[in-house]
Amino acid sequence: MKPDLILTDATIVSPGAAPIARGWLALSGEKIVDLGPMATLPAFDGRIESLAGRVLTPGFVNIHTHAILSLMRGIAIDMGFAPAYTRGVPHGHEIGPEESVALARLGALEALLAGSTAMVDSYVHGDLTLPAMCDLGMRVWACGRLHDVDFSRVHLSDWEHKDEIGRLRLGELEKLTRDFNGAYGGRARTIAIPHAPDTCSADLLRRAGEFARANGLKVSTHLSQSKLENAQIQKRDGCTPTQLLERVGLLNEDLIAAHCIHMTADDVKRFGAAGATVAHVPKGNATGGAVAHTPNLRAAGANIALGTDNLTQDMAEQMRWGLANARVHLGRVAEDWQPEDAFEMATSNGARALGVDAWLGRLAPGYAADIVAWDFRRAHLTPLLDPLGTLVHDANGRDVQHVWVAGRQVVRDGEALFAGTNAVRAAAQKAAEGLWARAAEDV
Ligand SMILES: [Zn+2]
């Protein structure tokens, strides 16, 4: 097969493979066709791009985010808990269609510029935000916010479940799946994301699982994010949130559960034995005063993948926090919590959670050409001796120079090619100012 493009002279780093200090990587169509050290570069009269001083990695797979919640930047993180449970902030049901698109585009733009090529996103107006994010060139697994609690009351500590809300939301996911699952050449996917055990009745959780199984979708949710959630489930269902998920048939390897902070030893055992995935958001947990017990969860058999949740979409930063989180838990620098572990959590483990690890999350022949070129010709990334250690400990999203998704370049020299950064920023600024002004009137 004749490549469309060969990237040369770059350092190549992929999970589970030895780094190539100075190598080449060939793309054809949507795939990587081959790669190797420069000494093995094949004769080729096509397009060659030299990337000396750059490090190539697979794009990050951000396993848990809410792009619209860039809205909360710099404020909600210091208010105590997740926005849905907090008074005095804009809430999902108050966000209009145009505002949701403006904010989702900001989140997706930011993610792409920082090296995420795939992300799992859920919030409101999924039918509008999914195409808006895919238009920027990335892969998105999306769902609207699936719940049957009256979300206009949760921040007032009032959990009222209404069957008609659940039916409406499930209907929206059915339509989203009909309209978009597999669209954009396969870049758009849907996933069933019941918001959390306390905002979904056991019956809705069960029906969401049935819908996911019938349609071959993965399932995600927040799980034991707070003591409040645990107490609510104990009161409502007489068990822990993990036990509830097991009871309704969701605790299996199709599950991607965000946070997993306040779990009992028995919960951890059940979760790990099921082979479920922790959507680990170490920075969000830590700034909220909590630590997920990832060493215990991984030892029990859980897959650990990284997400940004509602904070900045910088997965390089999350790798550092993920590593620090585990070491804080253990109280030492462990041999099995090293940069390659954090790198896998940000790439191949996310692909595994989504059931696409046979073709996504690595730089290898036959894998999707979802590639990030990091510019290591910078003071804080010099000397380049151990590319993976430096990437995990010292790089940040602003060091991304180029990004390809499915073989198509979507970021060049730090600029998105399918969205004007200034226009996206202006629309998001206007939407956020309006929403915060309305929230202030409500208090
Ligand atoms: Zn979340």
Residues whose N, C-alpha, C, O or C-beta is under 5 A from the ligand:
A	BS01	ZN	D309
